[in-house]
């Protein structure tokens, strides 16, 4: 299958902010050509006139819990404790792996509407999640949600070995929920697994002030990062989600271990956790991605919102409108995300890379007038501008229609049944 | 012209959060019926099957400078001083009233995509702005942008008398730019005008910390609100835009004078001004609206973003995920906005009210799963959910198409010419 996109503006993300006029050729799952207009009109199965709109790499949603879509708007505007203990945990306890399979599909549809081509997922049943993503044709890098009450290191080893070979859409990186939900014995086993496979390890880290404080109290003044690192968990890298309250010493550990950080600004606002200014991490050379977190704590799976908030927090925290350039945020949402997720071939648009490409509608009024397309996208863009989402060379979403091999009404219906049952 | 919307969910905003299943009949410019399904199939010029989607009052964008769309993304990520002095002011000095007419139209198109049916506008040439809104069929309440360098009280009196009679779309409320751009003599004249017509007066107020500090230095420790009130400007009410740094004493003045407040959270973030927690004002019973501010300082004209940020700021500022309920924010974005803009007939969906109605697509994945439609809308909604925007009984935008009596490509083209000329 060969596809030609022509008459396009192209933001490859290879050379910073540069946008070229040209064409992209896709063969099966990968990109064959990116560059200026080329006379090669024959030998294509389809030719798509981009009409001067923008082609760019898909967004990477670098932290999410997809199946939590069943909790969306169920118990908002509650204090965090009630939310978790009264609304989330009792319902999660009743979830089956089949439920999670069906619920994940609803989130996948929403990712497509936001131009998201890959997610970094953490939830309860990796096998059924991998099935949902594999069948719908979206990339999913999973990590363990291991804690004292759910999952085991043995299971995680099994997922690590199997899911990394499952198909072209799925992969697995070891991980655990967080310092505060895991015993030291369990964490030592995680460290042993990391050592056995020389593997990176990810977890929620320093999301709230109280998490950091209580870790310091338990562990002789050590922050979660210091404590976990002292156990050898990060000896082969990895990273942290949220990281709202890292100390300077923590940042040094992230640098030394070449670890990544994923910021989740909307979730941090909605759960009143705080505001992360990402600029010190970027200046320290730490690779960063942006994630929506789960749909119960955000509640939107929308990378445009996250990009704006990432900008907003830096500017407000520094009282400086020049605190963070839009290009850096767009890098985080695409290239940075791909790197922290170890999706080496999904970062930029270039020959040989995977064809994970989105088309941005530049004809909508929010992309007018044109002084700077990239800044228009970051500051004024919305889901409404996502005209097409292609993953692995296959168009999954175009002009509001889904091409996922299933009737979306049936996906909603099944997931709503589950939601109603769990109430 | 009689239109029947049937098979609808309806959020009238009359009774808080209640959503009913039913129908709406529109005759010419107003609503004839809102209620349960009614057997009256004949005598309609058109019958629209809402397919279970949501009808609700249009959003009121309660503070904007529409024509600034020519500055979008031109000079972002700059310190505020450079932004204003090097990018904004020199270009604004070259604007003609015809330029502003054409540029405003681009913003109007964007308002329609966000379900905005009325705006509270402040910019340089009220007559040509009123022409643009009147011709495009969108409601525009203008206020004066008067300051020491632009506009006069005589002009403002003329606009007040003429624009309030111009047509069904336009109205005018006296106003001035801000305390820091107006001499005391000018402000006294504004107060005299307010007294002559017993009229409310609006202005930018306490947007930044330095604005408040420098007012206090100049005026014996009086804040902008105290100083302006001491001149009699607010004797017949009015209100303030931004109001990020009001004191408790200021809030008392707002209460006493029955003044309104419009928050502009995205602009306050992008220009690094600060974060307003609106909850003390709401608790004080002050009527509040939400505005995007101009497209150069936001850069998006998107009420969904503003609603989320209004929530986010309250939750973060209070470190409390329960700080502000979604229903209150939706009230601000619709009913509250209409009230501060003096659009008495455009606040809710009820018999006799103006037919300013939007349709929200509930079938998009971000509106799934359904636990609470209102919270889905506020926390997860986006422009992508705006299926239709009707103003004054006329559908202006539907399924991505504009019905504004003009070719939108030509609107863009003309406005881009102006933008390029002013560079």
Interface residues (C-beta under 8 A of the other chain):
Chain A: X69 X70 X71 X72 X73 X74 X76 X77 X78 X79 X80 X83 X103 X106 X107 X109 X110 X113 X266 X268 X269 X270 X271 X272 X274 X275 X295 X298 X299 X300 X301 X302 X304 X305 X308 X309 X311 X312 X313 X315 X316 X318 X319 X320 X321 X322 X323 X324 X325 X326 X363 X364 X365 X366 X368 X369 X370 X371 X372 X373 X375 X376 X379 X380 X381 X382 X383 X384 X400 X408 X412 X415 X416 X419 X423
Chain B: X69 X70 X71 X72 X73 X74 X76 X77 X78 X79 X80 X83 X103 X106 X107 X109 X110 X113 X266 X268 X269 X270 X271 X272 X274 X275 X295 X298 X299 X300 X301 X302 X304 X305 X308 X309 X311 X312 X313 X315 X316 X318 X319 X320 X321 X322 X323 X324 X325 X326 X363 X364 X365 X366 X368 X369 X370 X371 X372 X373 X375 X376 X379 X380 X381 X382 X383 X384 X400 X408 X412 X415 X416 X419 X423
